[in-house]
Amino acid sequence: VTKPLKIAVAGLGTVGAGTIKLLFDHADMISARCGRNIVCTAVAARNRAKDRGVSMTEQQWFDDPVTMAAQADADVIVELIGGSSGAAKAVCETAIAHGRHVVTANKALLAVHGNDLARLAEDAGVTLAYEASVAGGIPIIKALREGLVGNKISALSGILNGTCNYILTTMRETGRDFSDVLAEAQQLGYAEADPSFDIDGVDAAHKLTILSSLAFGHKLDFAAVKSEGIRHISAEDIRLAGELGYRIKLLGIARSTEHGIEQRVYPCMVPLASPIAQVEGVFNAVEVVGDYVGRSVYEGRGAGAGPTASAVVADLVDIALGRSSPTFGIPATKMKPAVFADPGKHLGAYYVRLMVRDKPGVLADVTAALRDENVSIESVIQRSRAPDGVVPLVMTLHETEEANVTRALARIEELETVTEPPRLIRIEGV
Amino acid sequence: VTKPLKIAVAGLGTVGAGTIKLLFDHADMISARCGRNIVCTAVAARNRAKDRGVSMTEQQWFDDPVTMAAQADADVIVELIGGSSGAAKAVCETAIAHGRHVVTANKALLAVHGNDLARLAEDAGVTLAYEASVAGGIPIIKALREGLVGNKISALSGILNGTCNYILTTMRETGRDFSDVLAEAQQLGYAEADPSFDIDGVDAAHKLTILSSLAFGHKLDFAAVKSEGIRHISAEDIRLAGELGYRIKLLGIARSTEHGIEQRVYPCMVPLASPIAQVEGVFNAVEVVGDYVGRSVYEGRGAGAGPTASAVVADLVDIALGRSSPTFGIPATKMKPAVFADPGKHLGAYYVRLMVRDKPGVLADVTAALRDENVSIESVIQRSRAPDGVVPLVMTLHETEEANVTRALARIEELETVTEPPRLIRIEGV
């Protein structure tokens, strides 16, 4: 009989409690699948009295998770504290230094310190596993690193943040404004009290950093992700997107181009008929294009106790069965810094919304600025007249380099008849 | 330096040649990801002279694949011959008997002999890997067996046959008849000269047999799959499905119910808004419902040299890295026969199309038969009058046990005013 795999859990929020519950509920099934038991021997959390919906009388309790990482009777430390530094980082480093495997759901930590942690783990001969860090229960790390291992990946794009997708979906379904829907999402618990990590694209950028390294084999470089959130998306933009045959989604996109790797997060318009347009509410999805496999899509719940626990347990079973891989697909010592593409070289189509005074000559001035920067217009929608004489002027632009559009919009913003900064939304997947 | 992993390939059709090409094209990348090279040392095929688009001068040639399985200088035998018995089976058995790992794309072989082969491989301490056998390049075997390992699966359903999906998609897009579209698919190479394995649901049933065992942990039992193909789907059914808000898809469905496991393949109507309805043409998709992860969906190309080679190479990399699992999720010795549900106990909604003489009293007779079997009608569509006085009468039925509907339709078929056997299409995912 093989010895049980002993785990210690740092952080007993909903995911920590959910993981312990899953291991308890499905103990027999997991034992049959691993050939050994997985038992939780220790936990670390501040509040011992709190009811977490699962019995935790068998475990050794630690107040300090770093002490637990050093001293627990455990083969694996499961880090579910969160945050890109502080206790989470110390727990992982301490666990590795003591020769223990680490399972974490912490995308921020990996995006910022993943190179160093992978190096430490590989030097120590332990596993650093993180399936739960991206797209919740969808086994996208395993799919990229193992399932598609034979492919040169050319691009991946994903709905990586459920909060933003919920807000954008609800805005579309109800016609309401961003701030209104955000407030409701906060009341419902779908958005944090301080929502900026989600709605400004930071969380998606953390996840994209991980996926991009896995796909292309370069060092993780969170600082090189150019990201934009969804605060500026108006009800009008959502409505116009529908009219033009698109849906607005916050996508994380990593792409290999002739100019280098593009690694970006931004809200964009995707064709209604594309699989990713159909992914609504709190669901996540990732589309991957590989040279042999072609396009494949992975969809599921991106967050929550159940899906995240499912991913944590998948990592634990890999460890229990002795299945391991280089952390980010190739050994950390072999990962090189990426050559990133200049964002201005991005080749794409665009949606532009201007707010203009309804005076003769406006359209002539705007189109002249675009022409001068070699940007060609695909369609124009002139909205009905507003009471104050300011009307939206909406254009879609043919595929061109982003730098050209940026220059044209800077000129347009200077026009006396243009009353607000132009709004640009990229069009993807056409 | 770790020694290379040596492989020998039996069967050099498009998939065999594609696999060798992939290993050659991406040798450096694969070596970086495995920490060792994967080299093809031997091949077996009848025709040595044929141009397969890839150089095969380095390999030892065998005319007989079984001899190769016994004698080649190889750690792994890749079986790409196909067929549920004969050479393919002998190759796998011989390889295992000689202590070699086996990678196969052969769903028919596994569906019929998978229990025995898994037992042999596990007794011999070698891997029997088969990612390529189901859904081409989609890593669905890995997702089910590893990614979702912590979940009790309640149901899975999939578009598992690209030929059928291509035919159904084309029928919908063009309004043409089944036989017409099939003939075209044969000309285009999307359907075989003898298409019965695909269009009668046999291929999908093979694949479902494998997925069902992985999901529920029971012995493979191909004979217990109740399957139905797409020959009887008419252009009229496709059109009416659209009118009712559905698309017709051939699905393989495995489900755990209070009466036992349902394991069925049939064409069915799925709501237009469901992810699976959007999967068109030669694409495959599998939806899995687990108790912790919730619903997740996997989509990609289901066949072809590239996607299949991608899956074969994923298995080879697992072997190169020493990653292994029980063949079907739990050890073969622990797999028990499933308790299968009586198909008559299936609880679902239904679409029924009758061809009836346009006489007074028809609807009264039909609805009386349904009432007598406790089947309640959700909607009725009476089509416009036909020249010969025979008109379609279409109904959708509320959720009920299938046996009730079967009995009612048997009575309806006896009616003098009903001119053809009633057509029943199950409605799924409502």
Interface residues (C-beta under 8 A of the other chain):
Chain A: G18 L22 H26 M29 I30 A32 R33 G35 E131 G136 G137 I138 P139 K142 A143 E146 G147 L148 V149 G150 N151 K152 G217 A273 P275 Q278 V279 G290 D291 Y292 V293 G294 R295 S296 V297 Y298 E299 G300 R301 G306 P307 A309 S310 A311 V312 V313 A314 V317 D318 L321 G322 R323 S324 S325 P326 G329 I330 P331 K334
Chain B: G18 L22 H26 M29 I30 A32 R33 G35 E131 G136 G137 I138 P139 K142 A143 E146 G147 L148 V149 G150 N151 K152 G217 A273 P275 Q278 V279 G290 D291 Y292 V293 G294 R295 S296 V297 Y298 E299 G300 R301 G306 P307 A309 S310 A311 V312 V313 A314 V317 D318 L321 G322 R323 S324 S325 P326 G329 I330 P331 K334
